[in-house]
């Protein structure tokens, strides 16, 4: 089970999450150009060093689907809140963080 409030996500530990990203630029739908990349990264705190990243997922530019698999969260602490961001890097290397928020791992029975 998951719940989304604004850019904050609550996800039951060990569950799947598939999110279809809707990109806009100046209020209009935006399609990344070929050669761009999009990545989701999650850490305990924004101030943690990059090597302390807990989860990184590459989001295909053709589907814009963020897929978190059960094995991605099954060993994380329950009732813990992490921070994440999603960045788009265009072919020239320009980086744009277009979404950030908190991801809370909820309780599971088994």
PyMOL commands that set and color helices and strands:
alter all, ss='L'
color gray80, all
select helices_A, chain A and resi 50-52+70-73
alter helices_A, ss='H'
color red, helices_A
select strands_A, chain A and resi 2-5+8-12+17-20+24-25+28-29+37-43+55-59+65-68+80-89+95-106
alter strands_A, ss='S'
color yellow, strands_A
deselect
rebuild
show_as cartoon
